[in-house]
Amino acid sequence: MAVTFNAGEPGPSDAELIRAIAAGDRAAFAALFERYAARVKAFMLRAGASEQDADEIAQDVMVSVWRRAASFDPERAAASTWIFAIARNRRIDMIRQSRRPAPDPDDPLFQPDPEPDGLVTISLAEREALVREGLATLPEEQREALRLAFYDGMSHGEIAERTGLPLGTVKSRIRLAFRHLRGALGDDIAEELVGD
C-alpha cells in the first residue's frame, strides 16, 4: 500500500504510515522518520541520555519501526505510544549494558592453558600407564568399586545400593584398592591420584 501525499491536504495518519511501512513503502518511512526522529531524540535527552546516546537511540528506534512495522496493532496503542515504548525499552537496554562491566581480556580465566612441555607429556603418559597397570592387578570387586566411585562419581552409599553390598564392604574394598595402588604405584603417585 503506497501512501500518497497531496499538497494542501493533511498527510496520512501515523497508523497509516506504519501500515505502509509494513508493506515496504520507503516514502512512508521517510515521512514517519521526519515526524518522530527528532521527537524521540528530545525524549531521550529529557530522560537523561547524552547527545550521542540520544542520537543512537533515535536511529535504533526508527530502524526498529521499519523492521517491526507489521507487529504494530492500532487497536492496542497509538503509533506514538508504540514508538516511544520502543525508545524507552532501548534506553533501558543501553543503561543495563553500560552497567555491566566489560570482560577483561587479560583475566586468567580467558587465557588458554599453556601447552605442556614434552617432559610433562611423557611423564603424564608414563603415569597413566602405571595407573592402568596398577588397576589391572586389582581384584575385580575392588576395581569395580573404584570405577563406580571415581569414574561414575557415585558415593559409597550409592555403590552399596547399586551392588546390594553392605556399606562397610564397599568402604573396605575401596580402602584395600587404595592400599594396593600405593604399593604398586609408589607413595608419590598414589598420593596425587587417590589422596590420603
N, C-alpha and C positions, 0 to 999 in steps of 0.2 A: 504494500500500500504506500504509494508516494504521497507526500504531503505537499499541497500547493500553497504558495504564499502570494496573495493578491495585495497590491499596494492600496493603502487606504482602508483595508478591512482588518479586523482583529485576526491575529495569527491563530494557528491551531492551539488547542489546549496542551498542557504538559502531558496528559494521558494520551492524547492523540499522537504527540511526538514520540512517546515511548513505544506505542504500538507500531509506529512506522519504523523506529529504530530496530525493533524486534524482527521486522521484515527486511532489514539491511539497508534502510534509507539513510545515506550519508548526509544528505541535506537536513533531514530531521535531527540527526545527531549534532550537526553544526549549530542548528538553532537552539537546541536544548543546552549545548555546551555554552553558548553565548548567554543564555538566561541564568545558568547555575554555577559555572566555574568560579566566577568572582564572588558569588554569594557563599559558596562552600568555603572558599579561602578565608573570607571575612569571618565566617562562623568559627573556623579553626583558630584564627588569630584571637578572637574573643575567648576561646576555650583555653588559651594559654600556649598554643603552639608557636614555634618560631616561624619566621617568614619562610625559611627554607622548608620546614616540615609542612606548613600550611600549603605551600605550592605543591609539594609532593602528594599530600593527601588529596588535594583538589584534582590533580591529574589521575591519581588512582581511582578516585570515586567515579570520575567520568568514564574511565576505561571499564569499571565495573558496570556502570549503567549500560554501556554498549554491549558488554558480554552477557549481562543478566536481564536485559530488557524483556525477554519473553517470560520471565518469572514475575514481572510486575502485575499486581492484581488491583485495579482501581476500586474494587469493592472493599478491600481491606484497608487501604490507606490512600491518601492523596499522593500525587507524584512527589511533591516537595517533601512530605514526611518520609517517603521511601528513600529519596536521595540523601536527606540529612541523617537518616538512620544508618545508611551505608557509611557516611562520613564519620559519624560518631563511633561506629564499630572499628573503622580503620584507625582512628585516633587511639582508641583503647589498645588495639594490637600494637601500634607503634610505641606506646608507653610501656607495655609489657616487654617488648623486645629491648627497649633501652635499659630496662631494669635488670635484665638477665645478663650476667657477665659473659663476655666472650671467652671461649676456651683459650687457655694459654698453650700455644703450640710447643712451648718448652717444658710443659708439665711432663714429668717422667712417665705418667700413665699413657701419654700419647706417643712415647718413643718405643720403637721396636726393641725387643730383647736382642742383645748382641749375639752374634753368631759364636758358638763355642769354638775354641781353637781345636786343632787336631788332636792334641793330647787329651783334652777333656772328652772329646768324642770317643776316642779309643777307650779311655777309662770307663765311660758310661757303657760302652758295648761290652767290655770285659765284665763289668759289674752285673750287667743284665744276664750275661751267660752264666756267671756264678750263681745268681739267684735262681735261674731256671734249673741249673744242675742241683742246687740245694733243695728246691721244691720237688724235683723228680725223686729224690731219695726219701721223701716223707712217706709214711703210710697213707693209704688212700683216704682214710677217715680224717686225718689231720689236714691233708692237702685240701679236702673238700671244705672243712671248717674255715680254713684261711681264705679260700676262694669266696665263700659266702660273706665273710666278714670284710675283706678288703676289696675284692673286685665287684661284688654286688652291693656292698655298703650296708649289710644287714647288722643289726645289733645282736648281742649274744642271745637275748630273749627271742628275737625273730628267728634266729637259726634253730634254737631249741624247738620252737613251734613248728617250723617247716620240716625239720628232720624227725620230730617226735622223740628226741633225746632229752634227758633231764638237763636243766641249765648248767648244773655242776659239771656234767660230762662235756658239754660244749666248751666251757671255760678251760677245763683240763686239756682237751685236745688242742686248743689254740695255744695254751701255755707250753705244752710239750713240743708243739711245732716250732715255737719261738726258740726254745732251748736247743732244739735240733739244728735250726738255722744258724744260731750263734756258733755252734760247734763247726758247722760246715762252711760258713762264710767268714768267720773271724769276727771278733767283737766290734771292730770299727765299722765294717759294712753292715753288720746286723743292727748295731745301734742306730745307724742312719735310716735303715729300712723299717725296722719294727719298733724302735724305741726301747724303753726300759722294760 
